[in-house]
Amino acid sequence: MNSWKCKKCGYQLEAETPPETCPSCKEKCEFLDNTCYTPDCGQTGKDPRIG
Ligand SMILES: [Zn+2]
């Protein structure tokens, strides 16, 4: 599972792929992948540098 953050409003969700329409904006937004891939982001599942 990946973690995604809406570039526009900051809405975060977990999914394999980002939704086409942001549930918060109700628009087609660009989603940033803020999934934690390395141990240096604190093992929280999300990268604090992004999300
Ligand atoms: Zn949004």
mmCIF file of the protein (N, C-alpha, C, O) and its ligand, coordinates in Angstrom:
data_MODEL
# 
_entry.id   MODEL 
# 
loop_
_entity.id 
_entity.type 
_entity.pdbx_number_of_molecules 
1 polymer     1 
2 non-polymer 1 
# 
_entity_poly.entity_id                      1 
_entity_poly.type                           'polypeptide(L)' 
_entity_poly.nstd_linkage                   no 
_entity_poly.nstd_monomer                   no 
_entity_poly.pdbx_seq_one_letter_code       MNSWKCKKCGYQLEAETPPETCPSCKEKCEFLDNTCYTPDCGQTGKDPRIG 
_entity_poly.pdbx_seq_one_letter_code_can   MNSWKCKKCGYQLEAETPPETCPSCKEKCEFLDNTCYTPDCGQTGKDPRIG 
_entity_poly.pdbx_strand_id                 A 
# 
loop_
_entity_poly_seq.entity_id 
_entity_poly_seq.num 
_entity_poly_seq.mon_id 
_entity_poly_seq.hetero 
1 1  MET n 
1 2  ASN n 
1 3  SER n 
1 4  TRP n 
1 5  LYS n 
1 6  CYS n 
1 7  LYS n 
1 8  LYS n 
1 9  CYS n 
1 10 GLY n 
1 11 TYR n 
1 12 GLN n 
1 13 LEU n 
1 14 GLU n 
1 15 ALA n 
1 16 GLU n 
1 17 THR n 
1 18 PRO n 
1 19 PRO n 
1 20 GLU n 
1 21 THR n 
1 22 CYS n 
1 23 PRO n 
1 24 SER n 
1 25 CYS n 
1 26 LYS n 
1 27 GLU n 
1 28 LYS n 
1 29 CYS n 
1 30 GLU n 
1 31 PHE n 
1 32 LEU n 
1 33 ASP n 
1 34 ASN n 
1 35 THR n 
1 36 CYS n 
1 37 TYR n 
1 38 THR n 
1 39 PRO n 
1 40 ASP n 
1 41 CYS n 
1 42 GLY n 
1 43 GLN n 
1 44 THR n 
1 45 GLY n 
1 46 LYS n 
1 47 ASP n 
1 48 PRO n 
1 49 ARG n 
1 50 ILE n 
1 51 GLY n 
# 
loop_
_struct_asym.id 
_struct_asym.entity_id 
A 1 
B 2 
# 
loop_
_chem_comp.id 
_chem_comp.type 
_chem_comp.mon_nstd_flag 
ALA 'L-peptide linking' y 
ARG 'L-peptide linking' y 
ASN 'L-peptide linking' y 
ASP 'L-peptide linking' y 
CYS 'L-peptide linking' y 
GLN 'L-peptide linking' y 
GLU 'L-peptide linking' y 
GLY 'peptide linking'   y 
ILE 'L-peptide linking' y 
LEU 'L-peptide linking' y 
LYS 'L-peptide linking' y 
MET 'L-peptide linking' y 
PHE 'L-peptide linking' y 
PRO 'L-peptide linking' y 
SER 'L-peptide linking' y 
THR 'L-peptide linking' y 
TRP 'L-peptide linking' y 
TYR 'L-peptide linking' y 
ZN  non-polymer         . 
# 
_pdbx_entity_nonpoly.entity_id   2 
_pdbx_entity_nonpoly.name        ? 
_pdbx_entity_nonpoly.comp_id     ZN 
# 
_pdbx_nonpoly_scheme.asym_id         B 
_pdbx_nonpoly_scheme.entity_id       2 
_pdbx_nonpoly_scheme.mon_id          ZN 
_pdbx_nonpoly_scheme.ndb_seq_num     1 
_pdbx_nonpoly_scheme.pdb_seq_num     101 
_pdbx_nonpoly_scheme.auth_seq_num    101 
_pdbx_nonpoly_scheme.pdb_mon_id      ZN 
_pdbx_nonpoly_scheme.auth_mon_id     ZN 
_pdbx_nonpoly_scheme.pdb_strand_id   A 
_pdbx_nonpoly_scheme.pdb_ins_code    . 
# 
loop_
_atom_site.group_PDB 
_atom_site.id 
_atom_site.type_symbol 
_atom_site.label_atom_id 
_atom_site.label_alt_id 
_atom_site.label_comp_id 
_atom_site.label_asym_id 
_atom_site.label_entity_id 
_atom_site.label_seq_id 
_atom_site.pdbx_PDB_ins_code 
_atom_site.Cartn_x 
_atom_site.Cartn_y 
_atom_site.Cartn_z 
_atom_site.occupancy 
_atom_site.B_iso_or_equiv 
_atom_site.pdbx_formal_charge 
_atom_site.auth_seq_id 
_atom_site.auth_comp_id 
_atom_site.auth_asym_id 
_atom_site.auth_atom_id 
_atom_site.pdbx_PDB_model_num 
ATOM   1   N  N  . MET A 1 1  ? 0.841   -1.205 0.000   1.00 0.00 ? 1   MET A N  1 
ATOM   2   C  CA . MET A 1 1  ? 0.000   0.000  0.000   1.00 0.00 ? 1   MET A CA 1 
ATOM   3   C  C  . MET A 1 1  ? 0.874   1.252  0.000   1.00 0.00 ? 1   MET A C  1 
ATOM   4   O  O  . MET A 1 1  ? 1.836   1.358  0.761   1.00 0.00 ? 1   MET A O  1 
ATOM   5   N  N  . ASN A 1 2  ? 0.522   2.184  -0.859  1.00 0.00 ? 2   ASN A N  1 
ATOM   6   C  CA . ASN A 1 2  ? 1.266   3.429  -0.923  1.00 0.00 ? 2   ASN A CA 1 
ATOM   7   C  C  . ASN A 1 2  ? 0.474   4.550  -0.266  1.00 0.00 ? 2   ASN A C  1 
ATOM   8   O  O  . ASN A 1 2  ? -0.750  4.485  -0.146  1.00 0.00 ? 2   ASN A O  1 
ATOM   9   N  N  . SER A 1 3  ? 1.188   5.558  0.149   1.00 0.00 ? 3   SER A N  1 
ATOM   10  C  CA . SER A 1 3  ? 0.556   6.721  0.756   1.00 0.00 ? 3   SER A CA 1 
ATOM   11  C  C  . SER A 1 3  ? 0.632   7.886  -0.229  1.00 0.00 ? 3   SER A C  1 
ATOM   12  O  O  . SER A 1 3  ? 1.669   8.153  -0.836  1.00 0.00 ? 3   SER A O  1 
ATOM   13  N  N  . TRP A 1 4  ? -0.498  8.562  -0.362  1.00 0.00 ? 4   TRP A N  1 
ATOM   14  C  CA . TRP A 1 4  ? -0.568  9.659  -1.339  1.00 0.00 ? 4   TRP A CA 1 
ATOM   15  C  C  . TRP A 1 4  ? -1.054  10.935 -0.685  1.00 0.00 ? 4   TRP A C  1 
ATOM   16  O  O  . TRP A 1 4  ? -1.845  10.910 0.258   1.00 0.00 ? 4   TRP A O  1 
ATOM   17  N  N  . LYS A 1 5  ? -0.576  12.029 -1.195  1.00 0.00 ? 5   LYS A N  1 
ATOM   18  C  CA . LYS A 1 5  ? -0.992  13.319 -0.677  1.00 0.00 ? 5   LYS A CA 1 
ATOM   19  C  C  . LYS A 1 5  ? -1.386  14.235 -1.828  1.00 0.00 ? 5   LYS A C  1 
ATOM   20  O  O  . LYS A 1 5  ? -0.641  14.403 -2.794  1.00 0.00 ? 5   LYS A O  1 
ATOM   21  N  N  . CYS A 1 6  ? -2.562  14.819 -1.706  1.00 0.00 ? 6   CYS A N  1 
ATOM   22  C  CA . CYS A 1 6  ? -3.027  15.739 -2.736  1.00 0.00 ? 6   CYS A CA 1 
ATOM   23  C  C  . CYS A 1 6  ? -2.140  16.981 -2.741  1.00 0.00 ? 6   CYS A C  1 
ATOM   24  O  O  . CYS A 1 6  ? -1.909  17.606 -1.705  1.00 0.00 ? 6   CYS A O  1 
ATOM   25  N  N  . LYS A 1 7  ? -1.655  17.319 -3.917  1.00 0.00 ? 7   LYS A N  1 
ATOM   26  C  CA . LYS A 1 7  ? -0.740  18.449 -4.039  1.00 0.00 ? 7   LYS A CA 1 
ATOM   27  C  C  . LYS A 1 7  ? -1.472  19.772 -3.794  1.00 0.00 ? 7   LYS A C  1 
ATOM   28  O  O  . LYS A 1 7  ? -0.864  20.785 -3.450  1.00 0.00 ? 7   LYS A O  1 
ATOM   29  N  N  . LYS A 1 8  ? -2.770  19.730 -3.978  1.00 0.00 ? 8   LYS A N  1 
ATOM   30  C  CA . LYS A 1 8  ? -3.543  20.959 -3.890  1.00 0.00 ? 8   LYS A CA 1 
ATOM   31  C  C  . LYS A 1 8  ? -4.017  21.260 -2.462  1.00 0.00 ? 8   LYS A C  1 
ATOM   32  O  O  . LYS A 1 8  ? -3.826  22.364 -1.953  1.00 0.00 ? 8   LYS A O  1 
ATOM   33  N  N  . CYS A 1 9  ? -4.637  20.257 -1.826  1.00 0.00 ? 9   CYS A N  1 
ATOM   34  C  CA . CYS A 1 9  ? -5.224  20.514 -0.500  1.00 0.00 ? 9   CYS A CA 1 
ATOM   35  C  C  . CYS A 1 9  ? -4.508  19.790 0.633   1.00 0.00 ? 9   CYS A C  1 
ATOM   36  O  O  . CYS A 1 9  ? -4.757  20.083 1.802   1.00 0.00 ? 9   CYS A O  1 
ATOM   37  N  N  . GLY A 1 10 ? -3.628  18.853 0.309   1.00 0.00 ? 10  GLY A N  1 
ATOM   38  C  CA . GLY A 1 10 ? -2.908  18.147 1.354   1.00 0.00 ? 10  GLY A CA 1 
ATOM   39  C  C  . GLY A 1 10 ? -3.616  16.914 1.871   1.00 0.00 ? 10  GLY A C  1 
ATOM   40  O  O  . GLY A 1 10 ? -3.130  16.274 2.803   1.00 0.00 ? 10  GLY A O  1 
ATOM   41  N  N  . TYR A 1 11 ? -4.747  16.566 1.295   1.00 0.00 ? 11  TYR A N  1 
ATOM   42  C  CA . TYR A 1 11 ? -5.487  15.371 1.683   1.00 0.00 ? 11  TYR A CA 1 
ATOM   43  C  C  . TYR A 1 11 ? -4.619  14.135 1.493   1.00 0.00 ? 11  TYR A C  1 
ATOM   44  O  O  . TYR A 1 11 ? -3.987  13.964 0.451   1.00 0.00 ? 11  TYR A O  1 
ATOM   45  N  N  . GLN A 1 12 ? -4.594  13.262 2.523   1.00 0.00 ? 12  GLN A N  1 
ATOM   46  C  CA . GLN A 1 12 ? -3.772  12.063 2.433   1.00 0.00 ? 12  GLN A CA 1 
ATOM   47  C  C  . GLN A 1 12 ? -4.620  10.810 2.467   1.00 0.00 ? 12  GLN A C  1 
ATOM   48  O  O  . GLN A 1 12 ? -5.626  10.745 3.174   1.00 0.00 ? 12  GLN A O  1 
ATOM   49  N  N  . LEU A 1 13 ? -4.212  9.825  1.705   1.00 0.00 ? 13  LEU A N  1 
ATOM   50  C  CA . LEU A 1 13 ? -4.904  8.548  1.701   1.00 0.00 ? 13  LEU A CA 1 
ATOM   51  C  C  . LEU A 1 13 ? -3.933  7.442  1.351   1.00 0.00 ? 13  LEU A C  1 
ATOM   52  O  O  . LEU A 1 13 ? -2.854  7.681  0.809   1.00 0.00 ? 13  LEU A O  1 
ATOM   53  N  N  . GLU A 1 14 ? -4.343  6.221  1.674   1.00 0.00 ? 14  GLU A N  1 
ATOM   54  C  CA . GLU A 1 14 ? -3.510  5.079  1.341   1.00 0.00 ? 14  GLU A CA 1 
ATOM   55  C  C  . GLU A 1 14 ? -4.220  4.228  0.306   1.00 0.00 ? 14  GLU A C  1 
ATOM   56  O  O  . GLU A 1 14 ? -5.375  3.841  0.488   1.00 0.00 ? 14  GLU A O  1 
ATOM   57  N  N  . ALA A 1 15 ? -3.517  3.938  -0.788  1.00 0.00 ? 15  ALA A N  1 
ATOM   58  C  CA . ALA A 1 15 ? -4.062  3.140  -1.875  1.00 0.00 ? 15  ALA A CA 1 
ATOM   59  C  C  . ALA A 1 15 ? -2.919  2.643  -2.741  1.00 0.00 ? 15  ALA A C  1 
ATOM   60  O  O  . ALA A 1 15 ? -1.797  3.144  -2.663  1.00 0.00 ? 15  ALA A O  1 
ATOM   61  N  N  . GLU A 1 16 ? -3.219  1.657  -3.562  1.00 0.00 ? 16  GLU A N  1 
ATOM   62  C  CA . GLU A 1 16 ? -2.195  1.164  -4.488  1.00 0.00 ? 16  GLU A CA 1 
ATOM   63  C  C  . GLU A 1 16 ? -1.845  2.243  -5.507  1.00 0.00 ? 16  GLU A C  1 
ATOM   64  O  O  . GLU A 1 16 ? -0.679  2.474  -5.825  1.00 0.00 ? 16  GLU A O  1 
ATOM   65  N  N  . THR A 1 17 ? -2.874  2.883  -6.000  1.00 0.00 ? 17  THR A N  1 
ATOM   66  C  CA . THR A 1 17 ? -2.689  3.973  -6.955  1.00 0.00 ? 17  THR A CA 1 
ATOM   67  C  C  . THR A 1 17 ? -3.548  5.166  -6.511  1.00 0.00 ? 17  THR A C  1 
ATOM   68  O  O  . THR A 1 17 ? -4.601  4.964  -5.906  1.00 0.00 ? 17  THR A O  1 
ATOM   69  N  N  . PRO A 1 18 ? -3.128  6.376  -6.792  1.00 0.00 ? 18  PRO A N  1 
ATOM   70  C  CA . PRO A 1 18 ? -3.906  7.534  -6.370  1.00 0.00 ? 18  PRO A CA 1 
ATOM   71  C  C  . PRO A 1 18 ? -5.229  7.624  -7.123  1.00 0.00 ? 18  PRO A C  1 
ATOM   72  O  O  . PRO A 1 18 ? -5.314  7.219  -8.282  1.00 0.00 ? 18  PRO A O  1 
ATOM   73  N  N  . PRO A 1 19 ? -6.259  8.153  -6.470  1.00 0.00 ? 19  PRO A N  1 
ATOM   74  C  CA . PRO A 1 19 ? -7.552  8.295  -7.156  1.00 0.00 ? 19  PRO A CA 1 
ATOM   75  C  C  . PRO A 1 19 ? -7.476  9.359  -8.234  1.00 0.00 ? 19  PRO A C  1 
ATOM   76  O  O  . PRO A 1 19 ? -6.645  10.266 -8.182  1.00 0.00 ? 19  PRO A O  1 
ATOM   77  N  N  . GLU A 1 20 ? -8.352  9.230  -9.200  1.00 0.00 ? 20  GLU A N  1 
ATOM   78  C  CA . GLU A 1 20 ? -8.343  10.206 -10.283 1.00 0.00 ? 20  GLU A CA 1 
ATOM   79  C  C  . GLU A 1 20 ? -8.887  11.538 -9.780  1.00 0.00 ? 20  GLU A C  1 
ATOM   80  O  O  . GLU A 1 20 ? -8.431  12.614 -10.168 1.00 0.00 ? 20  GLU A O  1 
ATOM   81  N  N  . THR A 1 21 ? -9.877  11.423 -8.905  1.00 0.00 ? 21  THR A N  1 
ATOM   82  C  CA . THR A 1 21 ? -10.484 12.625 -8.345  1.00 0.00 ? 21  THR A CA 1 
ATOM   83  C  C  . THR A 1 21 ? -10.230 12.681 -6.842  1.00 0.00 ? 21  THR A C  1 
ATOM   84  O  O  . THR A 1 21 ? -10.490 11.708 -6.135  1.00 0.00 ? 21  THR A O  1 
ATOM   85  N  N  . CYS A 1 22 ? -9.733  13.792 -6.356  1.00 0.00 ? 22  CYS A N  1 
ATOM   86  C  CA . CYS A 1 22 ? -9.469  13.951 -4.929  1.00 0.00 ? 22  CYS A CA 1 
ATOM   87  C  C  . CYS A 1 22 ? -10.792 13.988 -4.162  1.00 0.00 ? 22  CYS A C  1 
ATOM   88  O  O  . CYS A 1 22 ? -11.676 14.776 -4.499  1.00 0.00 ? 22  CYS A O  1 
ATOM   89  N  N  . PRO A 1 23 ? -10.939 13.134 -3.121  1.00 0.00 ? 23  PRO A N  1 
ATOM   90  C  CA . PRO A 1 23 ? -12.183 13.111 -2.337  1.00 0.00 ? 23  PRO A CA 1 
ATOM   91  C  C  . PRO A 1 23 ? -12.425 14.421 -1.603  1.00 0.00 ? 23  PRO A C  1 
ATOM   92  O  O  . PRO A 1 23 ? -13.563 14.742 -1.261  1.00 0.00 ? 23  PRO A O  1 
ATOM   93  N  N  . SER A 1 24 ? -11.373 15.169 -1.364  1.00 0.00 ? 24  SER A N  1 
ATOM   94  C  CA . SER A 1 24 ? -11.503 16.432 -0.646  1.00 0.00 ? 24  SER A CA 1 
ATOM   95  C  C  . SER A 1 24 ? -11.781 17.602 -1.590  1.00 0.00 ? 24  SER A C  1 
ATOM   96  O  O  . SER A 1 24 ? -12.685 18.402 -1.349  1.00 0.00 ? 24  SER A O  1 
ATOM   97  N  N  . CYS A 1 25 ? -11.001 17.694 -2.661  1.00 0.00 ? 25  CYS A N  1 
ATOM   98  C  CA . CYS A 1 25 ? -11.162 18.785 -3.624  1.00 0.00 ? 25  CYS A CA 1 
ATOM   99  C  C  . CYS A 1 25 ? -12.333 18.566 -4.581  1.00 0.00 ? 25  CYS A C  1 
ATOM   100 O  O  . CYS A 1 25 ? -12.902 19.517 -5.117  1.00 0.00 ? 25  CYS A O  1 
ATOM   101 N  N  . LYS A 1 26 ? -12.681 17.295 -4.785  1.00 0.00 ? 26  LYS A N  1 
ATOM   102 C  CA . LYS A 1 26 ? -13.687 16.919 -5.784  1.00 0.00 ? 26  LYS A CA 1 
ATOM   103 C  C  . LYS A 1 26 ? -13.244 17.332 -7.183  1.00 0.00 ? 26  LYS A C  1 
ATOM   104 O  O  . LYS A 1 26 ? -14.060 17.575 -8.073  1.00 0.00 ? 26  LYS A O  1 
ATOM   105 N  N  . GLU A 1 27 ? -11.943 17.403 -7.345  1.00 0.00 ? 27  GLU A N  1 
ATOM   106 C  CA . GLU A 1 27 ? -11.382 17.758 -8.639  1.00 0.00 ? 27  GLU A CA 1 
ATOM   107 C  C  . GLU A 1 27 ? -10.283 16.773 -8.999  1.00 0.00 ? 27  GLU A C  1 
ATOM   108 O  O  . GLU A 1 27 ? -9.846  15.975 -8.169  1.00 0.00 ? 27  GLU A O  1 
ATOM   109 N  N  . LYS A 1 28 ? -9.852  16.841 -10.225 1.00 0.00 ? 28  LYS A N  1 
ATOM   110 C  CA . LYS A 1 28 ? -8.725  16.015 -10.630 1.00 0.00 ? 28  LYS A CA 1 
ATOM   111 C  C  . LYS A 1 28 ? -7.438  16.692 -10.164 1.00 0.00 ? 28  LYS A C  1 
ATOM   112 O  O  . LYS A 1 28 ? -7.010  17.711 -10.706 1.00 0.00 ? 28  LYS A O  1 
ATOM   113 N  N  . CYS A 1 29 ? -6.846  16.096 -9.153  1.00 0.00 ? 29  CYS A N  1 
ATOM   114 C  CA . CYS A 1 29 ? -5.653  16.692 -8.564  1.00 0.00 ? 29  CYS A CA 1 
ATOM   115 C  C  . CYS A 1 29 ? -4.438  15.822 -8.820  1.00 0.00 ? 29  CYS A C  1 
ATOM   116 O  O  . CYS A 1 29 ? -4.549  14.642 -9.153  1.00 0.00 ? 29  CYS A O  1 
ATOM   117 N  N  . GLU A 1 30 ? -3.286  16.430 -8.657  1.00 0.00 ? 30  GLU A N  1 
ATOM   118 C  CA . GLU A 1 30 ? -2.050  15.681 -8.744  1.00 0.00 ? 30  GLU A CA 1 
ATOM   119 C  C  . GLU A 1 30 ? -1.723  15.156 -7.348  1.00 0.00 ? 30  GLU A C  1 
ATOM   120 O  O  . GLU A 1 30 ? -1.740  15.911 -6.376  1.00 0.00 ? 30  GLU A O  1 
ATOM   121 N  N  . PHE A 1 31 ? -1.424  13.849 -7.253  1.00 0.00 ? 31  PHE A N  1 
ATOM   122 C  CA . PHE A 1 31 ? -1.100  13.257 -5.966  1.00 0.00 ? 31  PHE A CA 1 
ATOM   123 C  C  . PHE A 1 31 ? 0.385   12.951 -5.873  1.00 0.00 ? 31  PHE A C  1 
ATOM   124 O  O  . PHE A 1 31 ? 0.991   12.417 -6.801  1.00 0.00 ? 31  PHE A O  1 
ATOM   125 N  N  . LEU A 1 32 ? 0.956   13.306 -4.725  1.00 0.00 ? 32  LEU A N  1 
ATOM   126 C  CA . LEU A 1 32 ? 2.358   13.027 -4.468  1.00 0.00 ? 32  LEU A CA 1 
ATOM   127 C  C  . LEU A 1 32 ? 2.466   11.728 -3.683  1.00 0.00 ? 32  LEU A C  1 
ATOM   128 O  O  . LEU A 1 32 ? 1.699   11.494 -2.749  1.00 0.00 ? 32  LEU A O  1 
ATOM   129 N  N  . ASP A 1 33 ? 3.407   10.897 -4.059  1.00 0.00 ? 33  ASP A N  1 
ATOM   130 C  CA . ASP A 1 33 ? 3.662   9.661  -3.326  1.00 0.00 ? 33  ASP A CA 1 
ATOM   131 C  C  . ASP A 1 33 ? 4.530   9.997  -2.115  1.00 0.00 ? 33  ASP A C  1 
ATOM   132 O  O  . ASP A 1 33 ? 5.711   10.311 -2.262  1.00 0.00 ? 33  ASP A O  1 
ATOM   133 N  N  . ASN A 1 34 ? 3.945   9.929  -0.920  1.00 0.00 ? 34  ASN A N  1 
ATOM   134 C  CA . ASN A 1 34 ? 4.748   10.211 0.276   1.00 0.00 ? 34  ASN A CA 1 
ATOM   135 C  C  . ASN A 1 34 ? 4.943   8.957  1.127   1.00 0.00 ? 34  ASN A C  1 
ATOM   136 O  O  . ASN A 1 34 ? 5.091   9.020  2.348   1.00 0.00 ? 34  ASN A O  1 
ATOM   137 N  N  . THR A 1 35 ? 4.939   7.821  0.438   1.00 0.00 ? 35  THR A N  1 
ATOM   138 C  CA . THR A 1 35 ? 5.196   6.559  1.111   1.00 0.00 ? 35  THR A CA 1 
ATOM   139 C  C  . THR A 1 35 ? 6.633   6.513  1.632   1.00 0.00 ? 35  THR A C  1 
ATOM   140 O  O  . THR A 1 35 ? 7.567   6.967  0.971   1.00 0.00 ? 35  THR A O  1 
ATOM   141 N  N  . CYS A 1 36 ? 6.782   5.958  2.823   1.00 0.00 ? 36  CYS A N  1 
ATOM   142 C  CA . CYS A 1 36 ? 8.123   5.784  3.385   1.00 0.00 ? 36  CYS A CA 1 
ATOM   143 C  C  . CYS A 1 36 ? 8.759   4.545  2.777   1.00 0.00 ? 36  CYS A C  1 
ATOM   144 O  O  . CYS A 1 36 ? 8.256   3.433  2.936   1.00 0.00 ? 36  CYS A O  1 
ATOM   145 N  N  . TYR A 1 37 ? 9.858   4.746  2.089   1.00 0.00 ? 37  TYR A N  1 
ATOM   146 C  CA . TYR A 1 37 ? 10.550  3.605  1.486   1.00 0.00 ? 37  TYR A CA 1 
ATOM   147 C  C  . TYR A 1 37 ? 11.842  3.250  2.226   1.00 0.00 ? 37  TYR A C  1 
ATOM   148 O  O  . TYR A 1 37 ? 12.377  2.153  2.067   1.00 0.00 ? 37  TYR A O  1 
ATOM   149 N  N  . THR A 1 38 ? 12.324  4.171  3.019   1.00 0.00 ? 38  THR A N  1 
ATOM   150 C  CA . THR A 1 38 ? 13.598  3.938  3.697   1.00 0.00 ? 38  THR A CA 1 
ATOM   151 C  C  . THR A 1 38 ? 13.433  4.103  5.210   1.00 0.00 ? 38  THR A C  1 
ATOM   152 O  O  . THR A 1 38 ? 12.540  4.829  5.647   1.00 0.00 ? 38  THR A O  1 
ATOM   153 N  N  . PRO A 1 39 ? 14.277  3.443  6.023   1.00 0.00 ? 39  PRO A N  1 
ATOM   154 C  CA . PRO A 1 39 ? 14.141  3.515  7.489   1.00 0.00 ? 39  PRO A CA 1 
ATOM   155 C  C  . PRO A 1 39 ? 14.368  4.908  8.055   1.00 0.00 ? 39  PRO A C  1 
ATOM   156 O  O  . PRO A 1 39 ? 13.915  5.194  9.164   1.00 0.00 ? 39  PRO A O  1 
ATOM   157 N  N  . ASP A 1 40 ? 15.046  5.773  7.336   1.00 0.00 ? 40  ASP A N  1 
ATOM   158 C  CA . ASP A 1 40 ? 15.371  7.082  7.894   1.00 0.00 ? 40  ASP A CA 1 
ATOM   159 C  C  . ASP A 1 40 ? 14.203  8.060  7.949   1.00 0.00 ? 40  ASP A C  1 
ATOM   160 O  O  . ASP A 1 40 ? 14.372  9.201  8.380   1.00 0.00 ? 40  ASP A O  1 
ATOM   161 N  N  . CYS A 1 41 ? 13.023  7.628  7.519   1.00 0.00 ? 41  CYS A N  1 
ATOM   162 C  CA . CYS A 1 41 ? 11.863  8.514  7.672   1.00 0.00 ? 41  CYS A CA 1 
ATOM   163 C  C  . CYS A 1 41 ? 11.030  8.120  8.884   1.00 0.00 ? 41  CYS A C  1 
ATOM   164 O  O  . CYS A 1 41 ? 9.897   8.581  9.023   1.00 0.00 ? 41  CYS A O  1 
ATOM   165 N  N  . GLY A 1 42 ? 11.558  7.289  9.752   1.00 0.00 ? 42  GLY A N  1 
ATOM   166 C  CA . GLY A 1 42 ? 10.937  7.042  11.046  1.00 0.00 ? 42  GLY A CA 1 
ATOM   167 C  C  . GLY A 1 42 ? 10.005  5.864  11.140  1.00 0.00 ? 42  GLY A C  1 
ATOM   168 O  O  . GLY A 1 42 ? 9.331   5.700  12.157  1.00 0.00 ? 42  GLY A O  1 
ATOM   169 N  N  . GLN A 1 43 ? 9.938   5.027  10.108  1.00 0.00 ? 43  GLN A N  1 
ATOM   170 C  CA . GLN A 1 43 ? 9.119   3.805  10.117  1.00 0.00 ? 43  GLN A CA 1 
ATOM   171 C  C  . GLN A 1 43 ? 7.631   4.096  10.320  1.00 0.00 ? 43  GLN A C  1 
ATOM   172 O  O  . GLN A 1 43 ? 6.884   3.221  10.758  1.00 0.00 ? 43  GLN A O  1 
ATOM   173 N  N  . THR A 1 44 ? 7.208   5.290  10.012  1.00 0.00 ? 44  THR A N  1 
ATOM   174 C  CA . THR A 1 44 ? 5.815   5.638  10.239  1.00 0.00 ? 44  THR A CA 1 
ATOM   175 C  C  . THR A 1 44 ? 4.939   5.297  9.044   1.00 0.00 ? 44  THR A C  1 
ATOM   176 O  O  . THR A 1 44 ? 3.712   5.354  9.121   1.00 0.00 ? 44  THR A O  1 
ATOM   177 N  N  . GLY A 1 45 ? 5.583   4.944  7.943   1.00 0.00 ? 45  GLY A N  1 
ATOM   178 C  CA . GLY A 1 45 ? 4.831   4.636  6.736   1.00 0.00 ? 45  GLY A CA 1 
ATOM   179 C  C  . GLY A 1 45 ? 4.714   5.823  5.809   1.00 0.00 ? 45  GLY A C  1 
ATOM   180 O  O  . GLY A 1 45 ? 4.391   5.686  4.630   1.00 0.00 ? 45  GLY A O  1 
ATOM   181 N  N  . LYS A 1 46 ? 4.989   7.016  6.375   1.00 0.00 ? 46  LYS A N  1 
ATOM   182 C  CA . LYS A 1 46 ? 4.911   8.218  5.540   1.00 0.00 ? 46  LYS A CA 1 
ATOM   183 C  C  . LYS A 1 46 ? 6.202   9.007  5.660   1.00 0.00 ? 46  LYS A C  1 
ATOM   184 O  O  . LYS A 1 46 ? 6.806   9.081  6.730   1.00 0.00 ? 46  LYS A O  1 
ATOM   185 N  N  . ASP A 1 47 ? 6.603   9.580  4.573   1.00 0.00 ? 47  ASP A N  1 
ATOM   186 C  CA . ASP A 1 47 ? 7.828   10.360 4.567   1.00 0.00 ? 47  ASP A CA 1 
ATOM   187 C  C  . ASP A 1 47 ? 7.522   11.785 5.083   1.00 0.00 ? 47  ASP A C  1 
ATOM   188 O  O  . ASP A 1 47 ? 6.801   12.534 4.424   1.00 0.00 ? 47  ASP A O  1 
ATOM   189 N  N  . PRO A 1 48 ? 8.061   12.154 6.245   1.00 0.00 ? 48  PRO A N  1 
ATOM   190 C  CA . PRO A 1 48 ? 7.763   13.481 6.820   1.00 0.00 ? 48  PRO A CA 1 
ATOM   191 C  C  . PRO A 1 48 ? 8.287   14.620 5.970   1.00 0.00 ? 48  PRO A C  1 
ATOM   192 O  O  . PRO A 1 48 ? 7.832   15.757 6.101   1.00 0.00 ? 48  PRO A O  1 
ATOM   193 N  N  . ARG A 1 49 ? 9.243   14.324 5.096   1.00 0.00 ? 49  ARG A N  1 
ATOM   194 C  CA . ARG A 1 49 ? 9.784   15.378 4.245   1.00 0.00 ? 49  ARG A CA 1 
ATOM   195 C  C  . ARG A 1 49 ? 8.777   15.785 3.174   1.00 0.00 ? 49  ARG A C  1 
ATOM   196 O  O  . ARG A 1 49 ? 8.866   16.868 2.597   1.00 0.00 ? 49  ARG A O  1 
ATOM   197 N  N  . ILE A 1 50 ? 7.814   14.893 2.920   1.00 0.00 ? 50  ILE A N  1 
ATOM   198 C  CA . ILE A 1 50 ? 6.796   15.220 1.931   1.00 0.00 ? 50  ILE A CA 1 
ATOM   199 C  C  . ILE A 1 50 ? 5.445   15.436 2.622   1.00 0.00 ? 50  ILE A C  1 
ATOM   200 O  O  . ILE A 1 50 ? 4.771   16.444 2.414   1.00 0.00 ? 50  ILE A O  1 
ATOM   201 N  N  . GLY A 1 51 ? 5.074   14.452 3.450   1.00 0.00 ? 51  GLY A N  1 
ATOM   202 C  CA . GLY A 1 51 ? 3.726   14.528 3.988   1.00 0.00 ? 51  GLY A CA 1 
ATOM   203 C  C  . GLY A 1 51 ? 3.681   14.723 5.478   1.00 0.00 ? 51  GLY A C  1 
ATOM   204 O  O  . GLY A 1 51 ? 2.598   14.803 6.058   1.00 0.00 ? 51  GLY A O  1 
HETATM 205 ZN ZN . ZN  B 2 .  ? -7.276  17.656 -2.920  1.00 0.00 2 101 ZN  A ZN 1 
# 
